[in-house]
């Protein structure tokens, strides 16, 4: 039965509904214990499908001359509901605040229950810092230089002929590859008006920068990032080296070997032997590769059993070295009749792989926290 059919007039029916709502809304709001419950209750009354909206739908049954009066009743009730809602909302907030203020005090300075996980240095940084510490304690100063280098400092002044394979596009990242018209295919050529640039392929460029910028004697190390176009289990296109060199009067290979022996002793552990094998690098003469006794298969008596890390040889190659070539001195404006020196350069990834027994060098750059957490 619709309101219109009712014996009670539309006016009476709607007024009753309004009064019924007016009689209960305050206690309903008071009964809401949380802000969410209060908002739910409010929506039941004022919402789009709420009770007041439902009442308004009865307006059609109200005779025209009574509509204004009923409309005023509706508006008044709506206003009262809104005021009561705000009131109760404020009351709930005050209640929460009072509860907080009256609660027993808590100590902000107590340590957390779950310890925050602490990060640590990357294995390459750990190894670099240790090597730097050892060499600084032997008296070497630390030198720095750019990763984008001119060709002359990376190759030319170090005695690389222009067609040396290392200067090939397949091996080196050239930043500026303008060539002279008649250059040989593989070799970008620098010359008048050209300063070819590349991503340095080793830290040996620092030898040139130091010797052209400082007067000997000098003893420097230079840790840094270097780049080559390599990518496999034992090579990464970006890797790290540390260069070490010393220039003075009457420097001999004995000084070089002394520094290497001391370094091996301090970095790889007491009694670690060193051996030099003749090798070739354009910027040293004589040149050598350096092996250290394998730290993994060392026996109590100091001998080596041979293991998979050292490929059963008992020795692990860690760096290249030699006596600075007179050509390098000359191209850096240092008189090779007065000055002699040694240099060595070591790959930090190689040392990290050897020290920690890491099976694939690329793990060092994948940044997998499960791997990094092991150091
Ligand atoms: N620069 C060489 C390389 O990247 C390493 C090296 C060999 C550095 C002999 C030296 C050295 O200082 O004397 O392979």
Boltz pocket constraint, residues with backbone or C-beta under 6 A from the ligand:
constraints:
  - pocket:
      binder: B
      contacts: [[A, 201], [A, 202], [A, 203], [A, 204], [A, 243], [A, 244], [A, 281], [A, 284], [A, 288], [A, 319], [A, 320], [A, 321], [A, 322], [A, 323], [A, 343], [A, 344], [A, 345], [A, 346]]
      max_distance: 6.0
